[in-house]
């Protein structure tokens, strides 16, 4: 997308890490973390007790990108927005199990690999 450099205070201070590139916009970690959180909280709901840990994990990933100096705040915010946009797109195309069964029945009826 853009070629904004990583923050000046970004140093390779972790053991055995490599940097793929020098650019930071948008934050891919934030995008994926938010997408997974929305997916498991609303699109494919998990057990209620897992809601809070998933949201806390997603938030921690987003905050850690700024605190570790890997991204600017705007990089993370745009990554969050992209993750939400991806979740909305997936939500529009998401098919329930019953809907998927109906599509399969409409396309072929029987399973050709069942051997019956």
C-alpha positions in Angstrom: 0.0 0.0 0.0 2.2 2.8 1.3 5.8 2.9 2.1 5.9 4.6 5.5 9.0 3.7 7.4 8.8 2.0 10.8 9.2 4.2 13.9 12.7 5.6 14.5 12.8 3.8 17.9 12.2 0.4 16.2 15.3 -1.6 16.9 15.9 -5.3 16.4 16.3 -6.0 20.1 14.8 -9.5 20.1 17.0 -12.5 19.8 16.7 -14.4 16.5 14.4 -12.0 14.8 14.5 -10.9 11.2 12.7 -8.0 9.7 11.0 -8.7 6.4 10.8 -5.1 5.4 11.3 -1.6 6.7 7.8 -0.4 6.1 5.0 -0.4 8.6 1.6 0.7 7.1 -0.8 -0.9 7.8 -0.2 -3.3 10.7 -0.9 -6.9 9.5 -0.8 -8.2 13.0 -3.6 -5.8 14.0 -5.6 -6.7 10.9 -5.4 -10.4 11.5 -6.0 -10.2 15.3 -9.2 -8.1 14.9 -10.4 -10.3 12.0 -10.0 -13.4 14.2 -11.6 -11.8 17.2 -14.7 -10.7 15.2 -14.9 -14.1 13.5 -14.9 -16.1 16.7 -17.1 -13.7 18.6 -19.8 -13.0 16.1 -19.5 -15.0 12.9 -18.6 -18.4 14.3 -19.4 -18.0 18.0 -17.4 -19.9 20.5 -18.4 -20.7 24.0 -19.3 -17.6 26.1 -16.3 -17.9 28.5 -13.9 -17.5 25.5 -15.3 -14.1 24.4 -13.4 -12.0 26.9 -10.0 -13.7 26.4 -10.3 -13.5 22.6 -11.1 -9.7 22.7 -8.3 -9.1 25.3 -5.8 -11.1 23.1 -6.8 -9.0 20.1 -6.4 -5.8 22.0 -3.1 -6.9 23.4 -1.7 -7.6 19.9 -2.8 -4.2 18.7 -1.3 -2.3 21.7 1.9 -4.4 21.6 2.7 -3.3 18.1 2.9 0.3 19.2 4.6 -0.4 22.6 7.3 -2.5 20.9 8.0 0.3 18.5 7.1 -1.8 15.4 4.3 0.5 14.2 2.9 4.0 14.5 -0.5 4.4 16.2 -2.1 5.2 12.8 -0.7 2.0 11.3 -2.4 0.0 14.0 -5.7 1.9 13.7 -5.8 1.4 10.0 -5.0 -2.3 10.5 -7.9 -2.5 12.9 -10.2 -0.8 10.4 -9.1 -3.2 7.7 -9.7 -6.2 9.9 -13.2 -4.9 10.6 -13.8 -4.4 6.9 -12.6 -7.9 6.1 -15.0 -9.3 8.8 -17.9 -7.4 7.3 -17.1 -8.8 3.8 -16.8 -12.3 5.2 -20.1 -11.8 7.1 -21.8 -11.0 3.8 -20.6 -14.2 2.1 -20.8 -16.5 5.2 -23.1 -19.5 4.7 -24.6 -21.4 7.6 -24.3 -25.2 7.7 -27.9 -25.6 6.6 -27.4 -23.1 3.8 -24.3 -25.0 2.6 -26.2 -28.3 2.6 -28.9 -26.7 0.5 -26.4 -25.4 -2.0 -24.8 -28.9 -2.2 -28.2 -30.5 -2.7 -29.1 -28.0 -5.4 -25.8 -28.6 -7.3 -25.8 -32.4 -7.3 -28.2 -34.0 -4.8 -26.2 -37.0 -3.8 -22.6 -37.4 -2.8 -20.7 -38.9 -5.8 -18.1 -40.3 -3.5 -20.4 -42.2 -1.2 -20.3 -45.4 -3.3 -24.0 -46.1 -2.9 
